[in-house]
Amino acid sequence: MGALLWLLIPFIAAVGAGLWGSWANRTRKVRSDGPELDGYARFREAMEKSHSGT
């Protein structure tokens, strides 16, 4: 019985880690890479303008 109890501890820890991982990842779906990609597109346009002027 004691061995089963010791095996239950890592099982509970794994379930807890899975629950925490899904909870921590819930906000990543809401925020995409949109703002970062928009900023990169503006940067590329500015670089192309500065190089085409010379």
PDB file of N, H, CA, C and O in Angstrom:
ATOM      1  N   MET A   1       0.822  -1.202   0.000  1.00  0.00           N
ATOM      2  CA  MET A   1       0.000   0.000   0.000  1.00  0.00           C
ATOM      3  C   MET A   1       0.861   1.259   0.000  1.00  0.00           C
ATOM      4  O   MET A   1       0.513   2.265  -0.618  1.00  0.00           O
ATOM      5  N   GLY A   2       1.971   1.188   0.691  1.00  0.00           N
ATOM      6  H   GLY A   2       2.253   0.370   1.194  1.00  0.00           H
ATOM      7  CA  GLY A   2       2.875   2.331   0.750  1.00  0.00           C
ATOM      8  C   GLY A   2       3.477   2.646  -0.612  1.00  0.00           C
ATOM      9  O   GLY A   2       3.689   3.811  -0.949  1.00  0.00           O
ATOM     10  N   ALA A   3       3.756   1.586  -1.407  1.00  0.00           N
ATOM     11  H   ALA A   3       3.583   0.640  -1.133  1.00  0.00           H
ATOM     12  CA  ALA A   3       4.317   1.805  -2.741  1.00  0.00           C
ATOM     13  C   ALA A   3       3.299   2.505  -3.640  1.00  0.00           C
ATOM     14  O   ALA A   3       3.664   3.367  -4.440  1.00  0.00           O
ATOM     15  N   LEU A   4       2.048   2.144  -3.513  1.00  0.00           N
ATOM     16  H   LEU A   4       1.751   1.444  -2.863  1.00  0.00           H
ATOM     17  CA  LEU A   4       1.015   2.805  -4.309  1.00  0.00           C
ATOM     18  C   LEU A   4       0.885   4.279  -3.945  1.00  0.00           C
ATOM     19  O   LEU A   4       0.649   5.124  -4.808  1.00  0.00           O
ATOM     20  N   LEU A   5       1.039   4.573  -2.676  1.00  0.00           N
ATOM     21  H   LEU A   5       1.231   3.887  -1.975  1.00  0.00           H
ATOM     22  CA  LEU A   5       0.990   5.962  -2.237  1.00  0.00           C
ATOM     23  C   LEU A   5       2.144   6.752  -2.838  1.00  0.00           C
ATOM     24  O   LEU A   5       1.952   7.888  -3.271  1.00  0.00           O
ATOM     25  N   TRP A   6       3.345   6.167  -2.872  1.00  0.00           N
ATOM     26  H   TRP A   6       3.501   5.244  -2.520  1.00  0.00           H
ATOM     27  CA  TRP A   6       4.493   6.853  -3.460  1.00  0.00           C
ATOM     28  C   TRP A   6       4.331   7.023  -4.969  1.00  0.00           C
ATOM     29  O   TRP A   6       4.834   7.996  -5.531  1.00  0.00           O
ATOM     30  N   LEU A   7       3.652   6.115  -5.625  1.00  0.00           N
ATOM     31  H   LEU A   7       3.243   5.324  -5.169  1.00  0.00           H
ATOM     32  CA  LEU A   7       3.386   6.255  -7.057  1.00  0.00           C
ATOM     33  C   LEU A   7       2.296   7.281  -7.331  1.00  0.00           C
ATOM     34  O   LEU A   7       2.243   7.875  -8.408  1.00  0.00           O
ATOM     35  N   LEU A   8       1.436   7.481  -6.356  1.00  0.00           N
ATOM     36  H   LEU A   8       1.479   6.999  -5.481  1.00  0.00           H
ATOM     37  CA  LEU A   8       0.360   8.459  -6.516  1.00  0.00           C
ATOM     38  C   LEU A   8       0.886   9.894  -6.483  1.00  0.00           C
ATOM     39  O   LEU A   8       0.308  10.776  -7.118  1.00  0.00           O
ATOM     40  N   ILE A   9       1.961  10.134  -5.758  1.00  0.00           N
ATOM     41  H   ILE A   9       2.430   9.417  -5.241  1.00  0.00           H
ATOM     42  CA  ILE A   9       2.517  11.487  -5.643  1.00  0.00           C
ATOM     43  C   ILE A   9       2.978  12.027  -7.010  1.00  0.00           C
ATOM     44  O   ILE A   9       2.581  13.136  -7.368  1.00  0.00           O
ATOM     45  N   PRO A  10       3.795  11.298  -7.791  1.00  0.00           N
ATOM     46  CA  PRO A  10       4.172  11.833  -9.102  1.00  0.00           C
ATOM     47  C   PRO A  10       2.988  11.935 -10.071  1.00  0.00           C
ATOM     48  O   PRO A  10       2.956  12.812 -10.934  1.00  0.00           O
ATOM     49  N   PHE A  11       2.023  11.037  -9.917  1.00  0.00           N
ATOM     50  H   PHE A  11       2.048  10.325  -9.216  1.00  0.00           H
ATOM     51  CA  PHE A  11       0.841  11.119 -10.771  1.00  0.00           C
ATOM     52  C   PHE A  11       0.062  12.399 -10.510  1.00  0.00           C
ATOM     53  O   PHE A  11      -0.368  13.073 -11.446  1.00  0.00           O
ATOM     54  N   ILE A  12      -0.119  12.731  -9.240  1.00  0.00           N
ATOM     55  H   ILE A  12       0.230  12.183  -8.480  1.00  0.00           H
ATOM     56  CA  ILE A  12      -0.821  13.971  -8.879  1.00  0.00           C
ATOM     57  C   ILE A  12      -0.013  15.179  -9.350  1.00  0.00           C
ATOM     58  O   ILE A  12      -0.582  16.168  -9.811  1.00  0.00           O
ATOM     59  N   ALA A  13       1.313  15.098  -9.235  1.00  0.00           N
ATOM     60  H   ALA A  13       1.775  14.294  -8.861  1.00  0.00           H
ATOM     61  CA  ALA A  13       2.161  16.198  -9.702  1.00  0.00           C
ATOM     62  C   ALA A  13       2.045  16.368 -11.218  1.00  0.00           C
ATOM     63  O   ALA A  13       2.019  17.499 -11.703  1.00  0.00           O
ATOM     64  N   ALA A  14       1.976  15.283 -11.969  1.00  0.00           N
ATOM     65  H   ALA A  14       1.998  14.363 -11.576  1.00  0.00           H
ATOM     66  CA  ALA A  14       1.839  15.358 -13.419  1.00  0.00           C
ATOM     67  C   ALA A  14       0.492  15.946 -13.820  1.00  0.00           C
ATOM     68  O   ALA A  14       0.416  16.754 -14.746  1.00  0.00           O
ATOM     69  N   VAL A  15      -0.556  15.549 -13.136  1.00  0.00           N
ATOM     70  H   VAL A  15      -0.494  14.893 -12.384  1.00  0.00           H
ATOM     71  CA  VAL A  15      -1.874  16.104 -13.419  1.00  0.00           C
ATOM     72  C   VAL A  15      -1.895  17.595 -13.088  1.00  0.00           C
ATOM     73  O   VAL A  15      -2.444  18.399 -13.841  1.00  0.00           O
ATOM     74  N   GLY A  16      -1.296  17.953 -11.962  1.00  0.00           N
ATOM     75  H   GLY A  16      -0.849  17.300 -11.351  1.00  0.00           H
ATOM     76  CA  GLY A  16      -1.219  19.368 -11.597  1.00  0.00           C
ATOM     77  C   GLY A  16      -0.418  20.168 -12.607  1.00  0.00           C
ATOM     78  O   GLY A  16      -0.795  21.291 -12.944  1.00  0.00           O
ATOM     79  N   ALA A  17       0.685  19.610 -13.098  1.00  0.00           N
ATOM     80  H   ALA A  17       0.992  18.698 -12.824  1.00  0.00           H
ATOM     81  CA  ALA A  17       1.498  20.308 -14.094  1.00  0.00           C
ATOM     82  C   ALA A  17       0.725  20.477 -15.397  1.00  0.00           C
ATOM     83  O   ALA A  17       0.829  21.517 -16.047  1.00  0.00           O
ATOM     84  N   GLY A  18      -0.038  19.482 -15.778  1.00  0.00           N
ATOM     85  H   GLY A  18      -0.123  18.637 -15.249  1.00  0.00           H
ATOM     86  CA  GLY A  18      -0.857  19.594 -16.982  1.00  0.00           C
ATOM     87  C   GLY A  18      -1.928  20.656 -16.848  1.00  0.00           C
ATOM     88  O   GLY A  18      -2.173  21.426 -17.777  1.00  0.00           O
ATOM     89  N   LEU A  19      -2.562  20.695 -15.695  1.00  0.00           N
ATOM     90  H   LEU A  19      -2.364  20.070 -14.940  1.00  0.00           H
ATOM     91  CA  LEU A  19      -3.582  21.724 -15.463  1.00  0.00           C
ATOM     92  C   LEU A  19      -2.964  23.120 -15.452  1.00  0.00           C
ATOM     93  O   LEU A  19      -3.522  24.054 -16.028  1.00  0.00           O
ATOM     94  N   TRP A  20      -1.824  23.260 -14.802  1.00  0.00           N
ATOM     95  H   TRP A  20      -1.371  22.501 -14.334  1.00  0.00           H
ATOM     96  CA  TRP A  20      -1.151  24.559 -14.766  1.00  0.00           C
ATOM     97  C   TRP A  20      -0.705  24.976 -16.166  1.00  0.00           C
ATOM     98  O   TRP A  20      -0.824  26.145 -16.531  1.00  0.00           O
ATOM     99  N   GLY A  21      -0.196  24.030 -16.947  1.00  0.00           N
ATOM    100  H   GLY A  21      -0.099  23.080 -16.650  1.00  0.00           H
ATOM    101  CA  GLY A  21       0.238  24.343 -18.306  1.00  0.00           C
ATOM    102  C   GLY A  21      -0.905  24.808 -19.185  1.00  0.00           C
ATOM    103  O   GLY A  21      -0.752  25.754 -19.957  1.00  0.00           O
ATOM    104  N   SER A  22      -2.034  24.161 -19.075  1.00  0.00           N
ATOM    105  H   SER A  22      -2.159  23.392 -18.447  1.00  0.00           H
ATOM    106  CA  SER A  22      -3.183  24.590 -19.873  1.00  0.00           C
ATOM    107  C   SER A  22      -3.714  25.935 -19.392  1.00  0.00           C
ATOM    108  O   SER A  22      -4.179  26.740 -20.199  1.00  0.00           O
ATOM    109  N   TRP A  23      -3.650  26.185 -18.096  1.00  0.00           N
ATOM    110  H   TRP A  23      -3.272  25.531 -17.441  1.00  0.00           H
ATOM    111  CA  TRP A  23      -4.081  27.479 -17.562  1.00  0.00           C
ATOM    112  C   TRP A  23      -3.123  28.586 -17.979  1.00  0.00           C
ATOM    113  O   TRP A  23      -3.565  29.680 -18.331  1.00  0.00           O
ATOM    114  N   ALA A  24      -1.831  28.325 -17.948  1.00  0.00           N
ATOM    115  H   ALA A  24      -1.472  27.436 -17.663  1.00  0.00           H
ATOM    116  CA  ALA A  24      -0.841  29.344 -18.302  1.00  0.00           C
ATOM    117  C   ALA A  24      -0.874  29.641 -19.793  1.00  0.00           C
ATOM    118  O   ALA A  24      -0.520  30.747 -20.202  1.00  0.00           O
ATOM    119  N   ASN A  25      -1.285  28.697 -20.605  1.00  0.00           N
ATOM    120  H   ASN A  25      -1.573  27.799 -20.273  1.00  0.00           H
ATOM    121  CA  ASN A  25      -1.297  28.870 -22.059  1.00  0.00           C
ATOM    122  C   ASN A  25      -2.601  29.476 -22.560  1.00  0.00           C
ATOM    123  O   ASN A  25      -2.718  29.741 -23.757  1.00  0.00           O
ATOM    124  N   ARG A  26      -3.566  29.700 -21.712  1.00  0.00           N
ATOM    125  H   ARG A  26      -3.471  29.484 -20.740  1.00  0.00           H
ATOM    126  CA  ARG A  26      -4.879  30.155 -22.162  1.00  0.00           C
ATOM    127  C   ARG A  26      -4.834  31.550 -22.765  1.00  0.00           C
ATOM    128  O   ARG A  26      -5.619  31.843 -23.666  1.00  0.00           O
ATOM    129  N   THR A  27      -3.944  32.419 -22.301  1.00  0.00           N
ATOM    130  H   THR A  27      -3.306  32.181 -21.569  1.00  0.00           H
ATOM    131  CA  THR A  27      -3.907  33.786 -22.825  1.00  0.00           C
ATOM    132  C   THR A  27      -3.098  33.890 -24.110  1.00  0.00           C
ATOM    133  O   THR A  27      -3.209  34.895 -24.811  1.00  0.00           O
ATOM    134  N   ARG A  28      -2.301  32.908 -24.440  1.00  0.00           N
ATOM    135  H   ARG A  28      -2.211  32.092 -23.870  1.00  0.00           H
ATOM    136  CA  ARG A  28      -1.492  32.968 -25.651  1.00  0.00           C
ATOM    137  C   ARG A  28      -2.349  32.870 -26.909  1.00  0.00           C
ATOM    138  O   ARG A  28      -1.963  33.385 -27.958  1.00  0.00           O
ATOM    139  N   LYS A  29      -3.485  32.229 -26.820  1.00  0.00           N
ATOM    140  H   LYS A  29      -3.798  31.811 -25.967  1.00  0.00           H
ATOM    141  CA  LYS A  29      -4.355  32.095 -27.984  1.00  0.00           C
ATOM    142  C   LYS A  29      -5.044  33.415 -28.310  1.00  0.00           C
ATOM    143  O   LYS A  29      -5.349  33.693 -29.470  1.00  0.00           O
ATOM    144  N   VAL A  30      -5.287  34.219 -27.296  1.00  0.00           N
ATOM    145  H   VAL A  30      -5.039  33.994 -26.354  1.00  0.00           H
ATOM    146  CA  VAL A  30      -5.997  35.482 -27.494  1.00  0.00           C
ATOM    147  C   VAL A  30      -5.105  36.471 -28.222  1.00  0.00           C
ATOM    148  O   VAL A  30      -5.548  37.140 -29.155  1.00  0.00           O
ATOM    149  N   ARG A  31      -3.862  36.567 -27.804  1.00  0.00           N
ATOM    150  H   ARG A  31      -3.503  36.024 -27.045  1.00  0.00           H
ATOM    151  CA  ARG A  31      -2.950  37.530 -28.407  1.00  0.00           C
ATOM    152  C   ARG A  31      -2.103  36.823 -29.454  1.00  0.00           C
ATOM    153  O   ARG A  31      -1.341  35.908 -29.140  1.00  0.00           O
ATOM    154  N   SER A  32      -2.243  37.251 -30.687  1.00  0.00           N
ATOM    155  H   SER A  32      -2.862  37.994 -30.942  1.00  0.00           H
ATOM    156  CA  SER A  32      -1.468  36.640 -31.759  1.00  0.00           C
ATOM    157  C   SER A  32      -0.238  37.485 -32.039  1.00  0.00           C
ATOM    158  O   SER A  32       0.097  38.386 -31.269  1.00  0.00           O
ATOM    159  N   ASP A  33       0.425  37.193 -33.133  1.00  0.00           N
ATOM    160  H   ASP A  33       0.153  36.462 -33.759  1.00  0.00           H
ATOM    161  CA  ASP A  33       1.618  37.935 -33.524  1.00  0.00           C
ATOM    162  C   ASP A  33       1.276  39.148 -34.368  1.00  0.00           C
ATOM    163  O   ASP A  33       2.174  39.755 -34.952  1.00  0.00           O
ATOM    164  N   GLY A  34       0.019  39.515 -34.449  1.00  0.00           N
ATOM    165  H   GLY A  34      -0.710  39.021 -33.974  1.00  0.00           H
ATOM    166  CA  GLY A  34      -0.412  40.615 -35.291  1.00  0.00           C
ATOM    167  C   GLY A  34       0.322  41.922 -35.055  1.00  0.00           C
ATOM    168  O   GLY A  34       0.868  42.477 -36.009  1.00  0.00           O
ATOM    169  N   PRO A  35       0.365  42.443 -33.839  1.00  0.00           N
ATOM    170  CA  PRO A  35       1.053  43.724 -33.613  1.00  0.00           C
ATOM    171  C   PRO A  35       2.536  43.673 -33.966  1.00  0.00           C
ATOM    172  O   PRO A  35       3.076  44.633 -34.516  1.00  0.00           O
ATOM    173  N   GLU A  36       3.196  42.561 -33.653  1.00  0.00           N
ATOM    174  H   GLU A  36       2.758  41.781 -33.206  1.00  0.00           H
ATOM    175  CA  GLU A  36       4.618  42.458 -33.967  1.00  0.00           C
ATOM    176  C   GLU A  36       4.842  42.403 -35.469  1.00  0.00           C
ATOM    177  O   GLU A  36       5.777  43.017 -35.983  1.00  0.00           O
ATOM    178  N   LEU A  37       3.982  41.666 -36.178  1.00  0.00           N
ATOM    179  H   LEU A  37       3.222  41.168 -35.760  1.00  0.00           H
ATOM    180  CA  LEU A  37       4.124  41.570 -37.632  1.00  0.00           C
ATOM    181  C   LEU A  37       3.798  42.896 -38.308  1.00  0.00           C
ATOM    182  O   LEU A  37       4.410  43.237 -39.320  1.00  0.00           O
ATOM    183  N   ASP A  38       2.845  43.649 -37.766  1.00  0.00           N
ATOM    184  H   ASP A  38       2.348  43.373 -36.944  1.00  0.00           H
ATOM    185  CA  ASP A  38       2.542  44.972 -38.316  1.00  0.00           C
ATOM    186  C   ASP A  38       3.732  45.903 -38.152  1.00  0.00           C
ATOM    187  O   ASP A  38       4.066  46.659 -39.064  1.00  0.00           O
ATOM    188  N   GLY A  39       4.364  45.850 -37.000  1.00  0.00           N
ATOM    189  H   GLY A  39       4.093  45.236 -36.259  1.00  0.00           H
ATOM    190  CA  GLY A  39       5.545  46.678 -36.764  1.00  0.00           C
ATOM    191  C   GLY A  39       6.681  46.300 -37.683  1.00  0.00           C
ATOM    192  O   GLY A  39       7.404  47.173 -38.165  1.00  0.00           O
ATOM    193  N   TYR A  40       6.853  45.018 -37.937  1.00  0.00           N
ATOM    194  H   TYR A  40       6.266  44.309 -37.546  1.00  0.00           H
ATOM    195  CA  TYR A  40       7.908  44.570 -38.839  1.00  0.00           C
ATOM    196  C   TYR A  40       7.619  45.011 -40.269  1.00  0.00           C
ATOM    197  O   TYR A  40       8.537  45.382 -41.000  1.00  0.00           O
ATOM    198  N   ALA A  41       6.359  44.975 -40.669  1.00  0.00           N
ATOM    199  H   ALA A  41       5.613  44.673 -40.075  1.00  0.00           H
ATOM    200  CA  ALA A  41       5.996  45.433 -42.015  1.00  0.00           C
ATOM    201  C   ALA A  41       6.278  46.927 -42.165  1.00  0.00           C
ATOM    202  O   ALA A  41       6.774  47.356 -43.207  1.00  0.00           O
ATOM    203  N   ARG A  42       5.974  47.716 -41.153  1.00  0.00           N
ATOM    204  H   ARG A  42       5.571  47.368 -40.306  1.00  0.00           H
ATOM    205  CA  ARG A  42       6.283  49.147 -41.202  1.00  0.00           C
ATOM    206  C   ARG A  42       7.792  49.378 -41.260  1.00  0.00           C
ATOM    207  O   ARG A  42       8.254  50.273 -41.968  1.00  0.00           O
ATOM    208  N   PHE A  43       8.550  48.590 -40.531  1.00  0.00           N
ATOM    209  H   PHE A  43       8.174  47.863 -39.956  1.00  0.00           H
ATOM    210  CA  PHE A  43      10.001  48.702 -40.550  1.00  0.00           C
ATOM    211  C   PHE A  43      10.542  48.394 -41.945  1.00  0.00           C
ATOM    212  O   PHE A  43      11.406  49.110 -42.451  1.00  0.00           O
ATOM    213  N   ARG A  44      10.038  47.338 -42.558  1.00  0.00           N
ATOM    214  H   ARG A  44       9.337  46.756 -42.147  1.00  0.00           H
ATOM    215  CA  ARG A  44      10.510  46.983 -43.901  1.00  0.00           C
ATOM    216  C   ARG A  44      10.173  48.068 -44.912  1.00  0.00           C
ATOM    217  O   ARG A  44      10.993  48.396 -45.769  1.00  0.00           O
ATOM    218  N   GLU A  45       8.965  48.628 -44.818  1.00  0.00           N
ATOM    219  H   GLU A  45       8.299  48.361 -44.122  1.00  0.00           H
ATOM    220  CA  GLU A  45       8.584  49.710 -45.733  1.00  0.00           C
ATOM    221  C   GLU A  45       9.494  50.916 -45.548  1.00  0.00           C
ATOM    222  O   GLU A  45       9.908  51.536 -46.528  1.00  0.00           O
ATOM    223  N   ALA A  46       9.807  51.252 -44.307  1.00  0.00           N
ATOM    224  H   ALA A  46       9.471  50.749 -43.511  1.00  0.00           H
ATOM    225  CA  ALA A  46      10.705  52.383 -44.053  1.00  0.00           C
ATOM    226  C   ALA A  46      12.104  52.102 -44.587  1.00  0.00           C
ATOM    227  O   ALA A  46      12.751  53.010 -45.109  1.00  0.00           O
ATOM    228  N   MET A  47      12.579  50.883 -44.470  1.00  0.00           N
ATOM    229  H   MET A  47      12.053  50.146 -44.046  1.00  0.00           H
ATOM    230  CA  MET A  47      13.903  50.536 -44.987  1.00  0.00           C
ATOM    231  C   MET A  47      13.915  50.598 -46.519  1.00  0.00           C
ATOM    232  O   MET A  47      14.882  51.071 -47.116  1.00  0.00           O
ATOM    233  N   GLU A  48      12.840  50.121 -47.149  1.00  0.00           N
ATOM    234  H   GLU A  48      12.054  49.737 -46.664  1.00  0.00           H
ATOM    235  CA  GLU A  48      12.791  50.174 -48.609  1.00  0.00           C
ATOM    236  C   GLU A  48      12.733  51.611 -49.121  1.00  0.00           C
ATOM    237  O   GLU A  48      13.320  51.925 -50.157  1.00  0.00           O
ATOM    238  N   LYS A  49      12.033  52.478 -48.406  1.00  0.00           N
ATOM    239  H   LYS A  49      11.556  52.223 -47.565  1.00  0.00           H
ATOM    240  CA  LYS A  49      11.961  53.888 -48.790  1.00  0.00           C
ATOM    241  C   LYS A  49      13.338  54.533 -48.684  1.00  0.00           C
ATOM    242  O   LYS A  49      13.742  55.280 -49.575  1.00  0.00           O
ATOM    243  N   SER A  50      14.052  54.252 -47.613  1.00  0.00           N
ATOM    244  H   SER A  50      13.723  53.645 -46.889  1.00  0.00           H
ATOM    245  CA  SER A  50      15.353  54.900 -47.413  1.00  0.00           C
ATOM    246  C   SER A  50      16.384  54.400 -48.435  1.00  0.00           C
ATOM    247  O   SER A  50      17.272  55.159 -48.823  1.00  0.00           O
ATOM    248  N   HIS A  51      16.284  53.169 -48.867  1.00  0.00           N
ATOM    249  H   HIS A  51      15.562  52.553 -48.551  1.00  0.00           H
ATOM    250  CA  HIS A  51      17.237  52.649 -49.840  1.00  0.00           C
ATOM    251  C   HIS A  51      16.866  53.044 -51.270  1.00  0.00           C
ATOM    252  O   HIS A  51      17.754  53.193 -52.110  1.00  0.00           O
ATOM    253  N   SER A  52      15.599  53.214 -51.558  1.00  0.00           N
ATOM    254  H   SER A  52      14.879  53.093 -50.876  1.00  0.00           H
ATOM    255  CA  SER A  52      15.202  53.570 -52.915  1.00  0.00           C
ATOM    256  C   SER A  52      15.479  55.059 -53.203  1.00  0.00           C
ATOM    257  O   SER A  52      15.541  55.457 -54.367  1.00  0.00           O
ATOM    258  N   GLY A  53      15.643  55.862 -52.180  1.00  0.00           N
ATOM    259  H   GLY A  53      15.593  55.539 -51.235  1.00  0.00           H
ATOM    260  CA  GLY A  53      15.894  57.297 -52.353  1.00  0.00           C
ATOM    261  C   GLY A  53      17.325  57.595 -52.726  1.00  0.00           C
ATOM    262  O   GLY A  53      17.590  58.695 -53.212  1.00  0.00           O
ATOM    263  N   THR A  54      18.271  56.688 -52.532  1.00  0.00           N
ATOM    264  H   THR A  54      18.056  55.794 -52.137  1.00  0.00           H
ATOM    265  CA  THR A  54      19.668  56.958 -52.834  1.00  0.00           C
ATOM    266  C   THR A  54      20.073  56.508 -54.203  1.00  0.00           C
ATOM    267  O   THR A  54      21.229  56.675 -54.591  1.00  0.00           O
TER     268      THR A  54
END
